[in-house]
Amino acid sequence: MTTTNSSTFGLLSYRMQSVAIGHLALRHTLQWDRVPSLKMYFGDLLVIEGNALAFTNPAIEAALVHCRALLEFLGLSAKDEKTLVHRKLARSDDIVIEQFSGPMGQLRKITVAEATAPYTGDTVEAEQAIAYVLHTTNKGLAHTTFGFSKSAEASRLLEIAFRGVQTLMVNYFYNPMGIQPPDYELKSRPRNA
């Protein structure tokens, strides 16, 4: 079955942009010695004042949820916080990569080896980063469980996974489909002191 619904492509693009926003927020938090203040304007109207966590925390959490959805779309699941496995069979209403065909034929779930291959560092680290996103979203965000504990390396693992899921979508979905990936990258201004 081939799915070509434009709303599906719009949703995938939206998810990639949401991961990019969370990635940007995470990178900003990694630069802070202390949490800076925040002023948010809609046009010229100041609508929110507080500290920057009012933006970064929800942006990172939303990115986790969208990153999980993209990883599951590609065919990945987590056995635990360090180990990836193939996603089990999709539900009847799930949109998954196996429903698509491109110029080179039917697309398929990616393997754990394919998921870690684009990472230039240690593949064990890449697998742990991707598994950590899936585990954290399931056990720490989507549910309140005793099975979740935040890793001391959480920020580093999330940074790796947020970068990685974008690459995986381009390499294993957009390129095989023969279509231009969405412009998901965000531009931000450098912070002045």
N, CA and C atoms as an extended XYZ file, in Angstrom:
579
Properties=species:S:1:pos:R:3:atomname:S:1:resname:S:1:resid:I:1 pbc="F F F"
N         0.842       -1.185        0.000 N   MET     1
C         0.000        0.000        0.000 CA  MET     1
C         0.879        1.237        0.000 C   MET     1
N         0.570        2.191       -0.822 N   THR     2
C         1.310        3.438       -0.870 CA  THR     2
C         0.455        4.555       -0.310 C   THR     2
N         0.991        5.277        0.621 N   THR     3
C         0.288        6.412        1.200 CA  THR     3
C         0.885        7.684        0.626 C   THR     3
N         0.077        8.499       -0.008 N   THR     4
C         0.591        9.747       -0.570 CA  THR     4
C        -0.229       10.945       -0.123 C   THR     4
N        -0.980       10.782        0.918 N   ASN     5
C        -1.814       11.847        1.431 CA  ASN     5
C        -0.943       13.049        1.806 C   ASN     5
N        -1.267       14.222        1.277 N   SER     6
C        -0.444       15.406        1.554 CA  SER     6
C        -0.486       15.782        3.027 C   SER     6
N        -1.579       15.456        3.734 N   SER     7
C        -1.610       15.758        5.164 CA  SER     7
C        -0.603       14.907        5.927 C   SER     7
N        -0.299       13.698        5.439 N   THR     8
C         0.722       12.860        6.061 CA  THR     8
C         2.089       13.512        5.930 C   THR     8
N         2.397       14.017        4.739 N   PHE     9
C         3.681       14.694        4.547 CA  PHE     9
C         3.750       15.963        5.391 C   PHE     9
N         2.624       16.659        5.509 N   GLY    10
C         2.573       17.850        6.355 CA  GLY    10
C         2.821       17.512        7.814 C   GLY    10
N         2.248       16.398        8.286 N   LEU    11
C         2.456       15.976        9.668 CA  LEU    11
C         3.908       15.594        9.916 C   LEU    11
N         4.506       14.857        9.002 N   LEU    12
C         5.915       14.485        9.161 CA  LEU    12
C         6.809       15.724        9.185 C   LEU    12
N         6.517       16.684        8.315 N   SER    13
C         7.271       17.942        8.295 CA  SER    13
C         7.106       18.689        9.617 C   SER    13
N         5.879       18.752       10.112 N   TYR    14
C         5.597       19.411       11.393 CA  TYR    14
C         6.381       18.742       12.521 C   TYR    14
N         6.410       17.424       12.513 N   ARG    15
C         7.152       16.701       13.553 CA  ARG    15
C         8.649       17.012       13.471 C   ARG    15
N         9.189       17.058       12.268 N   MET    16
C        10.614       17.373       12.114 CA  MET    16
C        10.911       18.797       12.587 C   MET    16
N        10.017       19.731       12.292 N   GLN    17
C        10.207       21.108       12.756 CA  GLN    17
C        10.113       21.194       14.277 C   GLN    17
N         9.215       20.420       14.874 N   SER    18
C         9.091       20.411       16.333 CA  SER    18
C        10.350       19.855       16.994 C   SER    18
N        10.942       18.829       16.400 N   VAL    19
C        12.206       18.306       16.923 CA  VAL    19
C        13.297       19.372       16.793 C   VAL    19
N        13.310       20.088       15.680 N   ALA    20
C        14.316       21.139       15.481 CA  ALA    20
C        14.161       22.258       16.517 C   ALA    20
N        12.926       22.622       16.853 N   ILE    21
C        12.693       23.655       17.877 CA  ILE    21
C        13.204       23.167       19.227 C   ILE    21
N        12.900       21.913       19.570 N   GLY    22
C        13.395       21.356       20.828 CA  GLY    22
C        14.901       21.253       20.863 C   GLY    22
N        15.488       20.915       19.725 N   HIS    23
C        16.946       20.836       19.629 CA  HIS    23
C        17.564       22.212       19.862 C   HIS    23
N        16.975       23.227       19.257 N   LEU    24
C        17.445       24.598       19.463 CA  LEU    24
C        17.334       24.986       20.940 C   LEU    24
N        16.199       24.672       21.558 N   ALA    25
C        16.006       24.987       22.976 CA  ALA    25
C        17.040       24.266       23.835 C   ALA    25
N        17.284       23.000       23.538 N   LEU    26
C        18.273       22.223       24.287 CA  LEU    26
C        19.665       22.837       24.155 C   LEU    26
N        20.038       23.213       22.939 N   ARG    27
C        21.363       23.818       22.738 CA  ARG    27
C        21.508       25.110       23.534 C   ARG    27
N        20.441       25.888       23.611 N   HIS    28
C        20.510       27.116       24.424 CA  HIS    28
C        20.709       26.780       25.897 C   HIS    28
N        19.970       25.794       26.411 N   THR    29
C        20.103       25.463       27.837 CA  THR    29
C        21.509       24.981       28.175 C   THR    29
N        22.160       24.338       27.221 N   LEU    30
C        23.514       23.837       27.467 CA  LEU    30
C        24.546       24.960       27.565 C   LEU    30
N        24.194       26.151       27.124 N   GLN    31
C        25.108       27.292       27.178 CA  GLN    31
C        24.962       28.112       28.456 C   GLN    31
N        23.934       27.871       29.226 N   TRP    32
C        23.635       28.712       30.381 CA  TRP    32
C        24.430       28.325       31.618 C   TRP    32
N        24.959       29.337       32.286 N   ASP    33
C        25.486       29.148       33.633 CA  ASP    33
C        24.341       29.307       34.633 C   ASP    33
N        23.408       30.176       34.285 N   ARG    34
C        22.177       30.346       35.069 CA  ARG    34
C        21.049       30.621       34.079 C   ARG    34
N        19.849       30.332       34.491 N   VAL    35
C        18.695       30.482       33.607 CA  VAL    35
C        18.419       31.968       33.387 C   VAL    35
N        18.420       32.415       32.131 N   PRO    36
C        18.157       33.827       31.853 CA  PRO    36
C        16.661       34.144       31.914 C   PRO    36
N        16.374       35.439       31.950 N   SER    37
C        14.974       35.873       31.931 CA  SER    37
C        14.429       35.733       30.509 C   SER    37
N        13.120       35.802       30.413 N   LEU    38
C        12.449       35.648       29.131 CA  LEU    38
C        11.377       36.722       29.007 C   LEU    38
N        11.315       37.327       27.831 N   LYS    39
C        10.225       38.215       27.465 CA  LYS    39
C         9.761       37.778       26.092 C   LYS    39
N         8.490       37.446       25.991 N   MET    40
C         7.957       36.971       24.725 CA  MET    40
C         6.940       37.980       24.202 C   MET    40
N         7.138       38.333       22.955 N   TYR    41
C         6.267       39.304       22.296 CA  TYR    41
C         5.484       38.632       21.182 C   TYR    41
N         4.221       39.001       21.033 N   PHE    42
C         3.430       38.670       19.860 CA  PHE    42
C         3.276       39.992       19.133 C   PHE    42
N         4.022       40.147       18.041 N   GLY    43
C         4.090       41.459       17.400 CA  GLY    43
C         4.829       42.384       18.333 C   GLY    43
N         4.232       43.514       18.653 N   ASP    44
C         4.849       44.479       19.570 CA  ASP    44
C         4.312       44.349       20.990 C   ASP    44
N         3.453       43.383       21.244 N   LEU    45
C         2.807       43.249       22.536 CA  LEU    45
C         3.529       42.211       23.393 C   LEU    45
N         4.030       42.652       24.552 N   LEU    46
C         4.660       41.747       25.507 CA  LEU    46
C         3.568       40.896       26.142 C   LEU    46
N         3.654       39.578       25.972 N   VAL    47
C         2.589       38.701       26.473 CA  VAL    47
C         3.049       37.746       27.572 C   VAL    47
N         4.339       37.467       27.651 N   ILE    48
C         4.835       36.532       28.658 CA  ILE    48
C         6.151       37.047       29.204 C   ILE    48
N         6.293       37.034       30.537 N   GLU    49
C         7.550       37.338       31.198 CA  GLU    49
C         7.827       36.236       32.204 C   GLU    49
N         9.074       35.926       32.396 N   GLY    50
C         9.453       34.896       33.353 CA  GLY    50
C        10.882       34.501       33.117 C   GLY    50
N        11.170       33.208       33.253 N   ASN    51
C        12.520       32.774       32.914 CA  ASN    51
C        12.453       31.887       31.675 C   ASN    51
N        13.585       31.654       31.071 N   ALA    52
C        13.666       30.989       29.776 CA  ALA    52
C        13.171       29.548       29.810 C   ALA    52
N        13.085       28.945       30.980 N   LEU    53
C        12.563       27.587       31.074 CA  LEU    53
C        11.098       27.512       30.638 C   LEU    53
N        10.402       28.649       30.677 N   ALA    54
C         9.013       28.684       30.212 CA  ALA    54
C         8.927       28.344       28.723 C   ALA    54
N         9.997       28.576       27.990 N   PHE    55
C        10.060       28.176       26.582 CA  PHE    55
C        10.796       26.858       26.406 C   PHE    55
N        11.982       26.734       27.010 N   THR    56
C        12.835       25.586       26.702 CA  THR    56
C        12.260       24.253       27.177 C   THR    56
N        11.722       24.208       28.393 N   ASN    57
C        11.216       22.918       28.893 CA  ASN    57
C        10.098       22.359       28.018 C   ASN    57
N         9.033       23.129       27.726 N   PRO    58
C         7.988       22.554       26.874 CA  PRO    58
C         8.467       22.278       25.448 C   PRO    58
N         9.397       23.062       24.944 N   ALA    59
C         9.912       22.821       23.592 CA  ALA    59
C        10.677       21.498       23.544 C   ALA    59
N        11.477       21.230       24.556 N   ILE    60
C        12.238       19.979       24.613 CA  ILE    60
C        11.290       18.795       24.808 C   ILE    60
N        10.296       18.949       25.674 N   GLU    61
C         9.345       17.863       25.897 CA  GLU    61
C         8.529       17.568       24.637 C   GLU    61
N         8.105       18.605       23.930 N   ALA    62
C         7.375       18.396       22.672 CA  ALA    62
C         8.278       17.704       21.655 C   ALA    62
N         9.537       18.101       21.613 N   ALA    63
C        10.488       17.466       20.688 CA  ALA    63
C        10.642       15.984       21.000 C   ALA    63
N        10.658       15.635       22.273 N   LEU    64
C        10.747       14.226       22.657 CA  LEU    64
C         9.568       13.432       22.096 C   LEU    64
N         8.367       13.978       22.232 N   VAL    65
C         7.173       13.282       21.755 CA  VAL    65
C         7.217       13.128       20.231 C   VAL    65
N         7.585       14.192       19.530 N   HIS    66
C         7.638       14.135       18.069 CA  HIS    66
C         8.793       13.259       17.585 C   HIS    66
N         9.893       13.276       18.306 N   CYS    67
C        11.031       12.418       17.968 CA  CYS    67
C        10.620       10.953       18.113 C   CYS    67
N         9.929       10.632       19.183 N   ARG    68
C         9.434        9.266       19.376 CA  ARG    68
C         8.530        8.852       18.224 C   ARG    68
N         7.601        9.734       17.842 N   ALA    69
C         6.673        9.402       16.757 CA  ALA    69
C         7.422        9.140       15.453 C   ALA    69
N         8.445        9.940       15.166 N   LEU    70
C         9.226        9.738       13.940 CA  LEU    70
C        10.025        8.439       13.996 C   LEU    70
N        10.598        8.142       15.144 N   LEU    71
C        11.367        6.906       15.285 CA  LEU    71
C        10.457        5.681       15.145 C   LEU    71
N         9.271        5.749       15.726 N   GLU    72
C         8.325        4.646       15.574 CA  GLU    72
C         7.836        4.547       14.130 C   GLU    72
N         7.645        5.681       13.463 N   PHE    73
C         7.281        5.694       12.048 CA  PHE    73
C         8.335        4.934       11.237 C   PHE    73
N         9.608        5.163       11.574 N   LEU    74
C        10.714        4.513       10.861 CA  LEU    74
C        10.860        3.037       11.207 C   LEU    74
N        10.203        2.596       12.277 N   GLY    75
C        10.227        1.175       12.604 CA  GLY    75
C        10.999        0.809       13.848 C   GLY    75
N        11.312        1.797       14.679 N   LEU    76
C        12.124        1.531       15.862 CA  LEU    76
C        11.301        1.588       17.142 C   LEU    76
N        11.743        0.839       18.113 N   SER    77
C        11.162        0.826       19.442 CA  SER    77
C        12.321        0.602       20.415 C   SER    77
N        12.037        0.750       21.686 N   ALA    78
C        13.090        0.547       22.688 CA  ALA    78
C        12.763       -0.651       23.563 C   ALA    78
N        13.753       -1.488       23.762 N   LYS    79
C        13.632       -2.595       24.712 CA  LYS    79
C        13.761       -2.043       26.128 C   LYS    79
N        14.690       -1.109       26.289 N   ASP    80
C        14.922       -0.419       27.552 CA  ASP    80
C        15.592        0.905       27.224 C   ASP    80
N        16.127        1.596       28.207 N   GLU    81
C        16.699        2.931       27.960 CA  GLU    81
C        18.014        2.928       27.182 C   GLU    81
N        18.543        1.748       26.854 N   LYS    82
C        19.805        1.680       26.121 CA  LYS    82
C        19.756        0.830       24.860 C   LYS    82
N        18.665        0.090       24.664 N   THR    83
C        18.634       -0.906       23.607 CA  THR    83
C        17.467       -0.691       22.652 C   THR    83
N        17.768       -0.633       21.360 N   LEU    84
C        16.750       -0.496       20.324 CA  LEU    84
C        16.320       -1.863       19.812 C   LEU    84
N        15.074       -1.937       19.386 N   VAL    85
C        14.538       -3.121       18.719 CA  VAL    85
C        13.611       -2.633       17.610 C   VAL    85
N        13.194       -3.572       16.751 N   HIS    86
C        12.186       -3.235       15.749 CA  HIS    86
C        10.846       -3.010       16.428 C   HIS    86
N        10.108       -2.045       15.918 N   ARG    87
C         8.734       -1.848       16.356 CA  ARG    87
C         7.932       -3.089       15.993 C   ARG    87
N         7.045       -3.479       16.879 N   LYS    88
C         6.158       -4.604       16.561 CA  LYS    88
C         5.216       -4.157       15.450 C   LYS    88
N         4.343       -5.019       15.049 N   LEU    89
C         3.388       -4.676       14.010 CA  LEU    89
C         2.637       -3.393       14.354 C   LEU    89
N         2.413       -2.596       13.348 N   ALA    90
C         1.702       -1.337       13.543 CA  ALA    90
C         0.210       -1.605       13.721 C   ALA    90
N        -0.448       -0.698       14.429 N   ARG    91
C        -1.907       -0.763       14.534 CA  ARG    91
C        -2.511       -0.401       13.188 C   ARG    91
N        -3.751       -0.761       13.007 N   SER    92
C        -4.398       -0.567       11.698 CA  SER    92
C        -4.468        0.899       11.272 C   SER    92
N        -4.490        1.830       12.237 N   ASP    93
C        -4.576        3.242       11.861 CA  ASP    93
C        -3.242        3.985       11.965 C   ASP    93
N        -2.157        3.273       12.253 N   ASP    94
C        -0.828        3.897       12.314 CA  ASP    94
C        -0.326        4.203       10.905 C   ASP    94
N         0.371        5.318       10.789 N   ILE    95
C         1.072        5.650        9.547 CA  ILE    95
C         2.526        5.254        9.770 C   ILE    95
N         3.015        4.328        8.935 N   VAL    96
C         4.362        3.794        9.107 CA  VAL    96
C         5.084        3.752        7.760 C   VAL    96
N         6.376        3.704        7.826 N   ILE    97
C         7.211        3.764        6.630 CA  ILE    97
C         6.907        2.639        5.644 C   ILE    97
N         6.489        1.479        6.150 N   GLU    98
C         6.219        0.345        5.273 CA  GLU    98
C         5.040        0.580        4.340 C   GLU    98
N         4.266        1.624        4.569 N   GLN    99
C         3.110        1.924        3.724 CA  GLN    99
C         3.489        2.737        2.492 C   GLN    99
N         4.763        3.062        2.335 N   PHE   100
C         5.203        3.946        1.262 CA  PHE   100
C         6.054        3.209        0.240 C   PHE   100
N         5.938        3.647       -0.990 N   SER   101
C         6.789        3.176       -2.084 CA  SER   101
C         7.404        4.384       -2.753 C   SER   101
N         8.647        4.236       -3.170 N   GLY   102
C         9.346        5.299       -3.890 CA  GLY   102
C         9.857        4.768       -5.210 C   GLY   102
N        10.665        5.544       -5.907 N   PRO   103
C        11.212        5.118       -7.190 CA  PRO   103
C        12.017        3.820       -7.114 C   PRO   103
N        12.566        3.524       -5.944 N   MET   104
C        13.380        2.312       -5.778 CA  MET   104
C        12.569        1.153       -5.210 C   MET   104
N        11.259        1.347       -5.019 N   GLY   105
C        10.415        0.264       -4.524 CA  GLY   105
C         9.833        0.539       -3.159 C   GLY   105
N         9.326       -0.524       -2.560 N   GLN   106
C         8.657       -0.470       -1.264 CA  GLN   106
C         9.653       -0.107       -0.164 C   GLN   106
N         9.273        0.847        0.702 N   LEU   107
C        10.103        1.193        1.850 CA  LEU   107
C         9.835        0.185        2.963 C   LEU   107
N        10.800        0.065        3.882 N   ARG   108
C        10.698       -0.897        4.977 CA  ARG   108
C        11.200       -0.267        6.260 C   ARG   108
N        10.883       -0.937        7.369 N   LYS   109
C        11.395       -0.482        8.659 CA  LYS   109
C        12.921       -0.482        8.598 C   LYS   109
N        13.532        0.487        9.252 N   ILE   110
C        14.990        0.504        9.292 CA  ILE   110
C        15.484       -0.419       10.395 C   ILE   110
N        16.692       -0.897       10.233 N   THR   111
C        17.304       -1.771       11.233 CA  THR   111
C        18.019       -0.924       12.284 C   THR   111
N        18.370       -1.557       13.388 N   VAL   112
C        19.141       -0.866       14.423 CA  VAL   112
C        20.486       -0.424       13.843 C   VAL   112
N        21.101       -1.257       13.035 N   ALA   113
C        22.384       -0.896       12.408 CA  ALA   113
C        22.221        0.323       11.499 C   ALA   113
N        21.128        0.378       10.740 N   GLU   114
C        20.888        1.555        9.885 CA  GLU   114
C        20.618        2.799       10.731 C   GLU   114
N        19.944        2.625       11.864 N   ALA   115
C        19.636        3.758       12.741 CA  ALA   115
C        20.897        4.377       13.331 C   ALA   115
N        21.911        3.574       13.563 N   THR   116
C        23.139        4.083       14.190 CA  THR   116
C        24.233        4.413       13.174 C   THR   116
N        24.090        3.950       11.942 N   ALA   117
C        25.138        4.120       10.926 CA  ALA   117
C        25.514        5.572       10.630 C   ALA   117
N        24.565        6.509       10.532 N   PRO   118
C        24.961        7.883       10.186 CA  PRO   118
C        25.752        8.609       11.281 C   PRO   118
N        25.690        8.111       12.508 N   TYR   119
C        26.361        8.773       13.622 CA  TYR   119
C        27.869        8.588       13.507 C   TYR   119
N        28.610        9.680       13.607 N   THR   120
C        30.060        9.604       13.424 CA  THR   120
C        30.794        9.128       14.680 C   THR   120
N        30.096        9.066       15.790 N   GLY   121
C        30.704        8.571       17.026 CA  GLY   121
C        30.465        7.082       17.185 C   GLY   121
N        30.525        6.637       18.412 N   ASP   122
C        30.347        5.232       18.767 CA  ASP   122
C        28.895        4.806       18.518 C   ASP   122
N        28.690        3.698       17.811 N   THR   123
C        27.335        3.245       17.504 CA  THR   123
C        26.564        2.853       18.770 C   THR   123
N        27.258        2.400       19.803 N   VAL   124
C        26.603        2.080       21.077 CA  VAL   124
C        25.997        3.356       21.664 C   VAL   124
N        26.733        4.463       21.553 N   GLU   125
C        26.248        5.752       22.047 CA  GLU   125
C        25.030        6.205       21.242 C   GLU   125
N        25.063        6.022       19.930 N   ALA   126
C        23.928        6.400       19.083 CA  ALA   126
C        22.699        5.573       19.440 C   ALA   126
N        22.876        4.279       19.618 N   GLU   127
C        21.742        3.421       19.989 CA  GLU   127
C        21.174        3.837       21.340 C   GLU   127
N        22.045        4.119       22.287 N   GLN   128
C        21.584        4.539       23.611 CA  GLN   128
C        20.817        5.854       23.518 C   GLN   128
N        21.282        6.786       22.701 N   ALA   129
C        20.606        8.088       22.571 CA  ALA   129
C        19.197        7.912       22.013 C   ALA   129
N        19.062        7.111       20.971 N   ILE   130
C        17.749        6.902       20.357 CA  ILE   130
C        16.837        6.131       21.311 C   ILE   130
N        17.365        5.092       21.936 N   ALA   131
C        16.569        4.317       22.898 CA  ALA   131
C        16.158        5.188       24.075 C   ALA   131
N        17.042        6.080       24.503 N   TYR   132
C        16.727        6.953       25.640 CA  TYR   132
C        15.538        7.858       25.327 C   TYR   132
N        15.470        8.383       24.106 N   VAL   133
C        14.321        9.210       23.716 CA  VAL   133
C        13.032        8.404       23.806 C   VAL   133
N        13.041        7.208       23.230 N   LEU   134
C        11.845        6.374       23.241 CA  LEU   134
C        11.443        6.002       24.668 C   LEU   134
N        12.410        5.603       25.467 N   HIS   135
C        12.157        5.220       26.845 CA  HIS   135
C        11.671        6.414       27.675 C   HIS   135
N        12.332        7.548       27.535 N   THR   136
C        11.975        8.740       28.304 CA  THR   136
C        10.571        9.216       27.966 C   THR   136
N        10.241        9.218       26.693 N   THR   137
C         8.920        9.672       26.291 CA  THR   137
C         7.849        8.737       26.837 C   THR   137
N         8.102        7.448       26.769 N   ASN   138
C         7.121        6.482       27.242 CA  ASN   138
C         7.020        6.457       28.760 C   ASN   138
N         8.139        6.373       29.435 N   LYS   139
C         8.134        6.181       30.891 CA  LYS   139
C         8.177        7.484       31.691 C   LYS   139
N         8.633        8.574       31.057 N   GLY   140
C         8.784        9.821       31.797 CA  GLY   140
C         7.810       10.920       31.416 C   GLY   140
N         7.311       10.906       30.171 N   LEU   141
C         6.393       11.965       29.729 CA  LEU   141
C         4.975       11.467       29.521 C   LEU   141
N         4.812       10.434       28.703 N   ALA   142
C         3.474        9.962       28.354 CA  ALA   142
C         2.800        9.253       29.528 C   ALA   142
N         3.578        8.725       30.449 N   HIS   143
C         3.059        8.032       31.621 CA  HIS   143
C         3.892        8.448       32.827 C   HIS   143
N         3.329        8.332       33.995 N   THR   144
C         4.076        8.542       35.226 CA  THR   144
C         4.377        7.166       35.784 C   THR   144
N         5.660        6.794       35.772 N   THR   145
C         6.016        5.427       36.169 CA  THR   145
C         7.202        5.414       37.124 C   THR   145
N         7.328        4.301       37.819 N   PHE   146
C         8.512        4.064       38.636 CA  PHE   146
C         9.682        3.621       37.760 C   PHE   146
N         9.399        3.257       36.514 N   GLY   147
C        10.410        2.737       35.608 CA  GLY   147
C        11.263        3.799       34.941 C   GLY   147
N        11.065        5.061       35.309 N   PHE   148
C        11.843        6.123       34.674 CA  PHE   148
C        12.753        6.788       35.678 C   PHE   148
N        13.986        6.974       35.279 N   SER   149
C        14.902        7.832       36.029 CA  SER   149
C        15.721        8.585       34.995 C   SER   149
N        15.865        9.873       35.224 N   LYS   150
C        16.588       10.713       34.277 CA  LYS   150
C        18.069       10.351       34.295 C   LYS   150
N        18.623       10.152       33.116 N   SER   151
C        20.037        9.833       32.993 CA  SER   151
C        20.883       11.061       33.314 C   SER   151
N        22.021       10.830       33.928 N   ALA   152
C        22.963       11.923       34.176 CA  ALA   152
C        23.466       12.502       32.850 C   ALA   152
N        23.350       11.724       31.789 N   GLU   153
C        23.806       12.142       30.466 CA  GLU   153
C        22.640       12.560       29.572 C   GLU   153
N        21.497       12.879       30.153 N   ALA   154
C        20.271       13.139       29.388 CA  ALA   154
C        20.463       14.184       28.299 C   ALA   154
N        21.033       15.322       28.630 N   SER   155
C        21.170       16.405       27.641 CA  SER   155
C        22.016       15.968       26.453 C   SER   155
N        23.114       15.281       26.720 N   ARG   156
C        23.985       14.813       25.640 CA  ARG   156
C        23.266       13.788       24.769 C   ARG   156
N        22.561       12.867       25.396 N   LEU   157
C        21.835       11.841       24.648 CA  LEU   157
C        20.715       12.459       23.804 C   LEU   157
N        19.996       13.412       24.377 N   LEU   158
C        18.926       14.065       23.620 CA  LEU   158
C        19.499       14.848       22.444 C   LEU   158
N        20.607       15.505       22.629 N   GLU   159
C        21.220       16.267       21.536 CA  GLU   159
C        21.580       15.335       20.382 C   GLU   159
N        22.139       14.193       20.696 N   ILE   160
C        22.500       13.217       19.665 CA  ILE   160
C        21.244       12.719       18.949 C   ILE   160
N        20.220       12.367       19.711 N   ALA   161
C        18.998       11.824       19.116 CA  ALA   161
C        18.246       12.858       18.294 C   ALA   161
N        18.163       14.092       18.776 N   PHE   162
C        17.450       15.132       18.026 CA  PHE   162
C        18.116       15.380       16.676 C   PHE   162
N        19.445       15.382       16.654 N   ARG   163
C        20.162       15.511       15.372 CA  ARG   163
C        19.930       14.282       14.508 C   ARG   163
N        20.007       13.122       15.145 N   GLY   164
C        19.962       11.859       14.424 CA  GLY   164
C        18.640       11.561       13.755 C   GLY   164
N        17.537       11.858       14.415 N   VAL   165
C        16.240       11.516       13.827 CA  VAL   165
C        16.009       12.284       12.530 C   VAL   165
N        16.509       13.505       12.455 N   GLN   166
C        16.370       14.289       11.216 CA  GLN   166
C        17.128       13.601       10.082 C   GLN   166
N        18.338       13.179       10.368 N   THR   167
C        19.164       12.489        9.371 CA  THR   167
C        18.513       11.183        8.937 C   THR   167
N        17.959       10.445        9.884 N   LEU   168
C        17.305        9.180        9.556 CA  LEU   168
C        16.098        9.396        8.650 C   LEU   168
N        15.308       10.426        8.934 N   MET   169
C        14.139       10.713        8.086 CA  MET   169
C        14.573       11.057        6.660 C   MET   169
N        15.620       11.857        6.534 N   VAL   170
C        16.101       12.230        5.199 CA  VAL   170
C        16.667       11.003        4.489 C   VAL   170
N        17.550       10.252        5.161 N   ASN   171
C        18.220        9.113        4.531 CA  ASN   171
C        17.294        7.957        4.187 C   ASN   171
N        16.339        7.665        5.053 N   TYR   172
C        15.554        6.442        4.888 CA  TYR   172
C        14.101        6.674        4.470 C   TYR   172
N        13.660        7.931        4.458 N   PHE   173
C        12.305        8.199        3.982 CA  PHE   173
C        12.303        9.151        2.784 C   PHE   173
N        12.767       10.372        2.980 N   TYR   174
C        12.664       11.364        1.901 CA  TYR   174
C        13.507       10.992        0.682 C   TYR   174
N        14.753       10.618        0.880 N   ASN   175
C        15.591       10.241       -0.265 CA  ASN   175
C        15.035        9.032       -1.024 C   ASN   175
N        14.666        7.929       -0.341 N   PRO   176
C        14.087        6.800       -1.079 CA  PRO   176
C        12.749        7.127       -1.758 C   PRO   176
N        12.020        8.101       -1.197 N   MET   177
C        10.760        8.508       -1.823 CA  MET   177
C        11.023        9.399       -3.039 C   MET   177
N        12.262        9.888       -3.164 N   GLY   178
C        12.588       10.766       -4.281 CA  GLY   178
C        11.969       12.144       -4.146 C   GLY   178
N        11.763       12.580       -2.901 N   ILE   179
C        11.179       13.903       -2.677 CA  ILE   179
C        12.103       14.754       -1.817 C   ILE   179
N        11.974       16.040       -1.989 N   GLN   180
C        12.789       17.006       -1.241 CA  GLN   180
C        12.356       16.996        0.231 C   GLN   180
N        13.292       16.844        1.159 N   PRO   181
C        12.928       16.917        2.576 CA  PRO   181
C        12.398       18.312        2.914 C   PRO   181
N        11.561       18.408        3.929 N   PRO   182
C        11.057       19.731        4.326 CA  PRO   182
C        12.183       20.581        4.898 C   PRO   182
N        12.005       21.877        4.850 N   ASP   183
C        12.970       22.797        5.454 CA  ASP   183
C        12.638       22.871        6.941 C   ASP   183
N        13.257       22.008        7.716 N   TYR   184
C        12.938       21.906        9.143 CA  TYR   184
C        13.935       22.660       10.019 C   TYR   184
N        15.077       23.026        9.488 N   GLU   185
C        16.110       23.694       10.287 CA  GLU   185
C        15.668       25.095       10.681 C   GLU   185
N        15.984       25.473       11.911 N   LEU   186
C        15.634       26.797       12.413 CA  LEU   186
C        16.867       27.680       12.462 C   LEU   186
N        16.634       28.925       12.341 N   LYS   187
C        17.711       29.897       12.461 CA  LYS   187
C        17.498       30.645       13.770 C   LYS   187
N        18.545       30.834       14.513 N   SER   188
C        18.436       31.661       15.708 CA  SER   188
C        19.607       32.612       15.725 C   SER   188
N        19.395       33.706       16.392 N   ARG   189
C        20.473       34.675       16.483 CA  ARG   189
C        21.418       34.281       17.600 C   ARG   189
N        22.712       34.527       17.416 N   PRO   190
C        23.661       34.225       18.498 CA  PRO   190
C        23.345       35.087       19.720 C   PRO   190
N        23.571       34.503       20.855 N   ARG   191
C        23.315       35.211       22.100 CA  ARG   191
C        24.445       36.199       22.370 C   ARG   191
N        24.097       37.426       22.632 N   ASN   192
C        25.098       38.445       22.979 CA  ASN   192
C        25.148       38.559       24.493 C   ASN   192
N        26.260       38.127       25.061 N   ALA   193
C        26.506       38.166       26.501 CA  ALA   193
C        25.362       37.923       27.368 C   ALA   193
